Amino acid sequence: MAKFHGIQIYEILENGNLLNAIYTNTGNNYDIDNEIATKTKSLNNGIVGTYDVRYIESGNPSVTDCILEISKKGQAYEFVWEKNGTPIWKGIGLMAGSNYVAVSYSHP
């Protein structure tokens, strides 16, 4: 397993145009934090697409912005978070029912 790793559970809202997640990882001492992802183009085509992301971390008073790209890979999804054009995390996600996707992620 990667030295840094985490898990996120996204609730899929507005036909995939909005994702609301709780997450934890080895870098935040396993605290539960929040991420909001808004699709840059509202296409109503599920979760595949590009998102503007904002998240908060325990102990950090500022909000972090980045870009999330989600693509379909077979029965799973690939997640890539980027900051200034550089991948900062990569993950793989699986649907959990019809309204949730669970994602395991780590540094690329």
Secondary structure, DSSP 8 states (H G I E B T S, - for coil): --SSEEEEEEEEEGGGTEEEEEEEEGGGTT--EEEEEEESS---S-S-EEEEEEEEETTEEEEEEEEEEEEEETTEEEEEEEETTEEEEEEEEEE-SSSEEEEEEE--
